[in-house]
Amino acid sequence: MMVCMQDSEPGPCQGYFNRWYFESSKLMCLPFVFGGCRGNRNNFLTAEECNEACGVVRGKLLALYTLENNVISIGHS
């Protein structure tokens, strides 16, 4: 699911379309404004579509994170 690892990309056009993208650093779908052209595939019409497409990625990333002393680390200590 490399789509879900891409940054949000509003594109160069001047439209104003409310969309959703998966923010991999926060492990959640967030809203953004899409300009209407170009951009990338991390661009969903609804939060539900975003969660459906990227939920597997979220689960895999959560499995890699551990919380120790209020610090998130990746991998093993």
Secondary structure in CASP SS format (residue, H / E / C, confidence):
PFRMAT SS
TARGET T0000
AUTHOR 0000-0000-0000
METHOD secondary structure of the structure
MODEL  1
M C 1.00
M H 1.00
V H 1.00
C H 1.00
M H 1.00
Q C 1.00
D C 1.00
S C 1.00
E C 1.00
P C 1.00
G C 1.00
P C 1.00
C C 1.00
Q C 1.00
G C 1.00
Y C 1.00
F E 1.00
N E 1.00
R E 1.00
W E 1.00
Y E 1.00
F E 1.00
E E 1.00
S C 1.00
S C 1.00
K C 1.00
L C 1.00
M E 1.00
C E 1.00
L E 1.00
P E 1.00
F E 1.00
V E 1.00
F E 1.00
G C 1.00
G C 1.00
C C 1.00
R C 1.00
G C 1.00
N C 1.00
R C 1.00
N C 1.00
N C 1.00
F E 1.00
L C 1.00
T C 1.00
A H 1.00
E H 1.00
E H 1.00
C H 1.00
N H 1.00
E H 1.00
A H 1.00
C H 1.00
G H 1.00
V H 1.00
V H 1.00
R H 1.00
G H 1.00
K H 1.00
L H 1.00
L H 1.00
A H 1.00
L H 1.00
Y E 1.00
T E 1.00
L E 1.00
E E 1.00
N C 1.00
N C 1.00
V E 1.00
I E 1.00
S E 1.00
I E 1.00
G C 1.00
H C 1.00
S C 1.00
END
